[in-house]
Amino acid sequence: MSTVGKRGASSPHELTRMSDRLSFIYLERCTIHREDNAITAEDADGITHIPSATIGTLLLGPGTRVTHQAMSVLGDSGAGVVWVGEQGVRFYSGGRSLNRSSALVEAQATAWANRRTRLNVARAMYSMRFPGEDPSGLSRHELLGREGRRVKDRYRYEAARVGLTWNGRHYAPGDYDSGDAANQAVTAATQCMYGIAQTTVAALGCSPGLGFIHSGHELAFVLDIADLYKTEVAIPVAFEVAAENPDDIGGRTRRAIRDRVHDVKLLRRCVQDIKRLLLSDEATADPTGDDTDRVTLQSDHGMNIESGRNYGEDVF
């Protein structure tokens, strides 16, 4: 069995950085297999080869079958895999972190564990979502109230912009078809954003459960990150798609989100935003990052010491 320090899989230096990958690829009604370091999608029209290291998130739609070997190479390359049903996206599997360093998850845990710094990160997230407002003196309750009003205003604004009647956000879990075209598009767009955020969080080695705004859910931090881009990307695209026609809302919304995510280079921004929220200015400014396979041991007074050595010799 290989150890953490002797993995036989690809190193981060051999893989495409998360910020440079395709946002997501959607496949349906095909069989997904592996050929060398690529996955293949086979359907009635033939076989398509897709380099696994260039995929951010692979969305598997209805009628897909995936082999063990395909999942193995996807996990090795750090790609996320999301099964897409008619009721929306659910995240069931993800690749391992592309980051060998634990600096980000340690910084996340440190900021999360202190109520003051946890609130500071929440305020920084609010500033990212709604530029031009100063949340520095706001409590959590005030942040949530302002956020709720801004999101409602955005729904009304986008509906008016595209000429749709908007009667409010309505979504019944497990009953996607019960909503009108606009609500179905918003649901599909939001779930795509969750898939992208989940994969980015996993690729950077962060903890998906340690949220700064959301809490009590295994994907709390994922929901935090996805919401950073909801009013800028998901809501406008959803209303534009719904205004075109009510047919194939889910598929057209997904394709429109894919194109908009590519246009605004969202993966690159998502990586940079997470680092800016969690790391110091000096660490964030480092373009290379720390992706070496290095393991240390914790000692006293915050000191880390070299691993692979028996320190009992220093005692006896």
N, C-alpha and C positions, 0 to 999 in steps of 0.2 A: 504494500500500500504506500502511495506517495504521501509525503508530509506537506504541510502548508508551504514550506520553503523549497519543495522540490516538485512542484506541479509539472506534469508533462504537457499541459495545455498551452495555448498561445499566451505570450506575455503581452502586457498593454502596449509595448513598443511595436508589436506586430499587428495590432488592431487599429481600426479607424477610431479616432476619438469620438466620444458621444456627440459633441457639438458639430461634428462634420458629417454625421450620418444622415441617411434619409429619415424623415420623420416617422413614417410608417408605410407598410405595404399591405394591401388587402388582397386576400385570395379566397376563392370560393369554388365549390364543386370540382375539386381536384385532389390528387394524392401528392403529398409533400414528402420527398425523400432526400437523401444526401448523396452528393458526388464530390469527393475530395473535401474542400473547405467551402463548398457552395451547397445551397439547397436547390432542389429541383421541384417544379410544380408541373405535374402531368395531368392533362385533361384530354378531351376529344380532339383538340386542335394540335396537340403535340406536347413537347417538353420545353419549359423555360428554366434557365439557370439564373440563380440570384446569389451573388456573393454574400454570405451570411454576416461578414464583418462590417458590411455597409448598412445593415438594417438597424433602425432604432427599435421599432415595434412591429411585429408581424401580427396582423389581424386575420384570424381564421374564421371565415364566414360559413354559412350553411353548406353542407355537403362536402366538407373537407375531411381528409384523413391524413394523419401525420405519423411517420415512423419513429421508432426509438432513436435510430441513427440521426435523423433530422433534428430531433430535440436535443441530442447530444451536442451537435455542432452549434446549434443556436445558443445553448447554455454556455458553451466554451467561448463564444464570441461576445457574450454579454447582451444578446438581443432579448427583448421582452416578447412574450407570446400572449396574445389576448384572444380568447374565443368570443366571437361576435354572434349573438343570437338575435332573433327578431325583437326581443325585449331590450336590446342595448348591449353594451360592452361589459364584460366581467373579467377581471384580471385573475387568472388562475396560475400563471407560471411566469417566472422571470429568470434571466441569466444572472450569473454571479457578477459582483462588482468589477468594473474595469479599473478601479482604483486600488492599488495594493496598500496604500497608506490608510490608516484609520483616523487621520487628522480631521476630516469632515464630520464623521459620526461622533468623535469625541467632542468637537466644538459644538455640535448640535445638542448632545446630551448635557454639556456644561451650561449652555444657554437655556435649555429647557428646564433644568433642575432648579433654577433660581427664579422666583416669581417676578423680580424686577427685570431681569434680562429677557425673560420669556415675553413680558409685555413690550419691551423695547423692540424685539423682533416682530411682534404682531403690528406695532405701529409702523415699522419699516415696510412691512408687507402692504399695509394700507396706503402708504405714500407711493409705493410702486403702482398700485392699482388706480389711484386717483391723484395724479400729479397736481400740484398747485394748492393742495390743502396741507395744513400743519397739524398733524395728530399728536404732537409731542406732549400735550397736556391732557389727552383724553384717556378716560378709563376704558376697561374692556367693554363695559355695557354701552358706553358712548360710541366706541368704535363699531360695535355690532349694529347699533341703531343707524349710524351714518351710512354704513355699508349697505344695509337693507334698503334705505331710501335711495341711495345712488343706483343700486341694481334695478329697483322698480322704475326709476326715472329712465334708465337706459332701455328697458323693455319698451316703455311708451315711446321714447324717442325713435327707436329703430322701427317700431310698427308704423309710426307716422311717416318716417322717411321712405318706406317701401310701399305705403298705402294699404296696410293691413289693419283690420279691426282686432284690437287686443283686449281680451277680457280677463287678463291676469294669468299668472303661472299656475298651471294645473298638471300634475303628474301623479298617477296612481301606480305605485310599484307593482310590477307584474302585469300591468294593463296598459301597455304602450299605445295601443290603437285607440284608446278612449279619448286621447287628447286631439285637439284640432291640429291643422298642419303646422302652425307656428310652434305650438308646444312640442309636437313630435320632433321638429327640427332642432329646437333648443335642447331637448333630451339627447338626441343623437350627437349633436355637436359637443355637449358637455361631457358625454361619456368618452368620446374620442380624446378630449383633452385629458381626462383621467388616465387613459391608457398611456399617452405620451409622458405625462408627469410621473406615473408609476415607474416606467422604464428608466427615465432620467434619474430618479431618486435611487433606484436599485443600482444603476450603472456607476453612480458616484459613491456608493457604499453607505448612504445615509439610512437612518432608521425610519421606515414608513409610518411607524406608530407614534412617534414623538412630534405631535403637532403643536403649533404655537397659537393657532386660532381654533381649529377643530380639536376635539379631544374624545377619548373613549373609544376610538375605532382603530383597527389595525392599519388603516390607510390614512390616518389623520393628517400626516405631513404631506401626503400625496394630494389630498383635497386642498390643503393650504396652497401648494404650488400651482395646481391646476386653476384655482380661482384667481391667481395673479393675472391671467390672460383671458378671463371669461368675458369681461366687458369689451375688451379690445378685439378679440378674435372670434370667440364662440358665438356670442349673441348677434353681432352684425351679420356674420355668415349665415346663421340659422334663419334670420328674417329674410335675407335676400333669396335664399333657396325656397322658403315657403311662399314668397310672393310670386315666384315664377310659375309654379303649378303644384297641385297637391299630390302628384304621382311620384312614387318611389322616393319619398322624403328621406328615408334613412340612407339609402345609397348615394343620392345626390348631395346630401349634407356631408357625408363622409368624404366624398371626392373633393368637395369645395373646401372643407377644412384642411385636407391634405395640401391643396394648392396654396391656400393662404398661409399655412404653417411654413411652407417652403419659401414663399415670397418674403415673409418677415424674418426668416432665419430663426425660428422660434427655439429650436434645439440649442443653438449656440447661446441665445439669450437665457434660456432656462438654466443651463449649466452656470453661466456667469452670475445670474441672479441668486442661485442657491449659494454659491461661494461668497458672494458679497454679503448675503444675510448672515452667514455663519462664521466666516473667517475674518481675521484682521485685514487691514488695508494692505499690509506688506505681503501676507500670504496670498491674497486675492490677485495681487499684481504679478505674481510669479506665473509666467505663461506655460512653464513646463509641468508644474505640479510634481508631487512626490508619488511616483508609481512604481518604486522599486519594491521587490519582495523582501522586506526587511522586518524582522521580528526582534523586539527588545523585551526586557523584563522591567516591571515597575519596582523601584526601590523607595527609600524614604525621602521625604522633603521634595516630592515631585520629580525625582531624578529617574531617568530610564537608563538601564545598563545593558550591556551586550548579552544576548542569549547564546545558547549552545555551550555554556560553561558551567561547571559544577562549583557553585559558590560555597559549598560546604568546606572546601579546602581553605577558605579565608577565615573560617570560624574555628576549625580544630587545628 
